[in-house]
Amino acid sequence: MARSSRAVRRGRGVYWLYLAPGGVLFAAVIAVPFGASLYLSLTKWSGIGDPTYVGFRNYERLLHDDVFWTSFRNTAAMIVAMVVVPTVIGLLLAAVLFDVIGRRFSGPVSGTLRAVFYLPQVLPVVVAGIVWGWILRPDGTANDLLDAVGLGGLSHDWLGSPSTALGAVMLVMIWVQIGYPVVVFMAALQRVDPDLYEAAELDGAGWLRRFRHITVPQIRPEMFVVTLTCTIAALKVFGPIFALTRGGPDNATIVPSYFAYSTFFKKLNVGYGSAIATVLTLIIVVVSAVFIRVQSAAENAEGTA
């Protein structure tokens, strides 16, 4: 009995050794920087000299900062552009590529289309942002195309006008993001038993009914993963905003991550910028926990059904 207990303790010791590298990386990359950011958020500091402790004054300032609340309203628009629209369209495209094109044409056809949809994900975000900036500027390709089809009166400074800048950025983000759910959902559909589709088709079920009663229920776990990862990406989006608009014009496209960056590095208000970054981090943690809890509850409900 004593020998068995020693073996169990020895096994637990080896188990913790396997976790140690991950724990060190977590501390170095996440825990320590977050702790430093949390401390700086309680101070007033320009990056030079010693920080001055001010308590929760930076957080009180956030509550009355119109730019801060504008940035989160714009984040809601980014969630629509990076989560809702890409997930819905990506699910439909993946189902069509798998259940229609993949069955009627050769495998390379659907594979090529999948690669085409995923191409924007491969491009560096800044490069894609610069290219789209060229397209959408007043003398860019978008206005040239409008002129070519006789709609020159609709020509516009798409990124330079507060009324259209956010919508233009949202369209760019849909283009960037849509390939990710397509690839994930198509990979998920590979594990679905094809006999389910064949049996449903023999019973007279059309594509829409097969999509509703087979495709969606079978890949629900992947839908949770895509929704969670895309939501996190939307909450902390930075690169496209930096490349396209720098948060302008007139804060029309400002988001929390860029607001924190500009406050921290441009205005040299390190304490206030850290407070913005800390709030954003806590929101991401809470959203992730809620998603995981909902997914776990859904899986348990399916298991007991």
WOZI-V648530 format. One record per backbone hydrogen bond with DSSP energy under -1.0 kcal/mol. NH is the residue of the N-H (numbers start at 1). CO is the residue of the C=O. E is the energy in kcal/mol with one decimal. If there is no record, write none. Layout:
NH|CO|E ; NH|CO|E
This chain:
5|1|-2.0 ; 6|2|-2.3 ; 7|3|-2.0 ; 8|4|-2.0 ; 9|5|-2.4 ; 10|6|-2.5 ; 11|7|-2.3 ; 12|8|-2.2 ; 13|9|-2.0 ; 14|10|-2.0 ; 15|11|-2.1 ; 16|12|-2.0 ; 17|13|-1.4 ; 18|14|-1.5 ; 19|15|-1.1 ; 20|16|-1.2 ; 23|19|-2.4 ; 24|20|-2.6 ; 25|21|-2.3 ; 26|22|-2.6 ; 27|23|-2.3 ; 28|24|-2.5 ; 29|25|-2.9 ; 30|26|-2.3 ; 31|26|-2.3 ; 32|27|-2.9 ; 34|30|-2.4 ; 35|31|-2.5 ; 36|32|-2.5 ; 37|33|-2.7 ; 38|34|-2.7 ; 39|35|-2.2 ; 40|36|-2.7 ; 41|37|-1.9 ; 42|39|-1.5 ; 43|40|-1.9 ; 44|52|-2.7 ; 52|44|-2.1 ; 54|42|-3.0 ; 55|42|-1.2 ; 57|54|-1.1 ; 60|56|-2.1 ; 61|57|-2.1 ; 62|58|-1.7 ; 63|59|-1.3 ; 64|61|-1.1 ; 65|62|-1.5 ; 69|65|-1.7 ; 70|66|-2.4 ; 71|67|-2.3 ; 72|68|-1.3 ; 73|69|-1.8 ; 74|70|-2.3 ; 75|71|-1.3 ; 76|72|-1.6 ; 77|73|-1.3 ; 78|74|-2.0 ; 79|75|-2.2 ; 80|76|-1.7 ; 81|77|-2.2 ; 82|78|-2.7 ; 83|79|-2.1 ; 84|79|-1.8 ; 85|80|-2.5 ; 87|83|-2.0 ; 88|84|-2.3 ; 89|85|-2.7 ; 90|86|-2.7 ; 91|87|-2.1 ; 92|88|-2.0 ; 93|89|-2.9 ; 94|90|-2.6 ; 95|91|-2.2 ; 96|92|-2.3 ; 97|93|-3.0 ; 98|94|-2.2 ; 99|95|-3.0 ; 100|96|-1.8 ; 101|96|-2.4 ; 102|97|-1.9 ; 104|100|-1.8 ; 105|101|-2.5 ; 109|106|-1.0 ; 110|106|-1.0 ; 111|107|-2.3 ; 112|108|-2.5 ; 113|109|-2.2 ; 114|110|-2.3 ; 115|111|-2.1 ; 116|112|-2.1 ; 117|113|-2.3 ; 118|114|-1.8 ; 119|115|-1.1 ; 121|118|-1.5 ; 122|119|-1.1 ; 123|119|-1.4 ; 128|124|-2.6 ; 129|125|-2.5 ; 130|126|-2.4 ; 131|127|-2.4 ; 132|128|-2.5 ; 133|129|-2.0 ; 134|130|-1.9 ; 135|131|-2.0 ; 136|132|-2.3 ; 140|137|-2.5 ; 142|135|-2.2 ; 144|140|-1.7 ; 145|141|-2.6 ; 146|142|-1.7 ; 147|143|-2.2 ; 148|144|-2.2 ; 149|145|-1.6 ; 150|147|-1.4 ; 151|146|-3.4 ; 154|151|-2.2 ; 155|152|-1.6 ; 158|156|-1.4 ; 161|157|-1.1 ; 164|161|-1.2 ; 165|161|-2.2 ; 168|164|-2.5 ; 169|165|-2.4 ; 170|166|-2.3 ; 171|167|-2.0 ; 172|168|-2.0 ; 173|169|-2.4 ; 174|170|-2.2 ; 175|171|-2.1 ; 176|172|-2.2 ; 177|173|-2.6 ; 178|174|-1.9 ; 180|177|-1.1 ; 182|178|-1.3 ; 183|179|-2.2 ; 184|180|-2.2 ; 185|181|-2.8 ; 186|182|-2.2 ; 187|183|-2.1 ; 188|184|-2.1 ; 189|185|-2.2 ; 191|188|-1.3 ; 192|189|-1.1 ; 196|193|-1.6 ; 198|194|-2.2 ; 199|195|-2.8 ; 200|196|-2.1 ; 201|197|-2.5 ; 202|198|-2.3 ; 203|199|-1.6 ; 204|201|-1.4 ; 205|200|-2.7 ; 210|206|-2.2 ; 211|207|-2.6 ; 212|208|-2.3 ; 213|209|-2.7 ; 214|210|-1.9 ; 215|210|-2.0 ; 216|211|-2.3 ; 218|214|-1.9 ; 219|215|-1.6 ; 223|219|-1.7 ; 224|220|-1.9 ; 225|221|-1.9 ; 226|222|-2.7 ; 227|223|-2.4 ; 228|224|-2.6 ; 229|225|-2.7 ; 230|226|-2.5 ; 231|227|-2.0 ; 232|228|-2.4 ; 233|229|-2.2 ; 234|230|-2.2 ; 235|231|-2.3 ; 236|232|-1.8 ; 242|238|-2.6 ; 243|239|-2.5 ; 244|240|-2.4 ; 245|241|-1.8 ; 246|241|-2.7 ; 248|245|-1.9 ; 252|249|-1.4 ; 253|247|-1.3 ; 259|255|-2.7 ; 260|256|-2.7 ; 261|257|-2.1 ; 262|258|-2.9 ; 263|259|-2.1 ; 264|260|-2.5 ; 265|261|-3.1 ; 267|262|-2.2 ; 269|263|-2.6 ; 270|45|-1.8 ; 273|269|-2.5 ; 274|270|-2.4 ; 275|271|-1.7 ; 276|272|-2.0 ; 277|273|-2.3 ; 278|274|-2.5 ; 279|275|-2.4 ; 280|276|-2.2 ; 281|277|-2.3 ; 282|278|-2.4 ; 283|279|-2.2 ; 284|280|-2.2 ; 285|281|-2.3 ; 286|282|-2.5 ; 287|283|-2.8 ; 288|284|-2.4 ; 289|285|-2.4 ; 290|286|-2.4 ; 291|287|-2.4 ; 292|288|-2.5 ; 293|289|-2.3 ; 294|290|-2.7 ; 295|291|-2.7 ; 296|292|-2.5 ; 297|293|-2.3 ; 298|294|-2.4 ; 299|295|-2.5 ; 300|296|-2.3 ; 301|297|-2.2 ; 302|298|-2.1 ; 303|299|-2.2 ; 304|300|-1.7
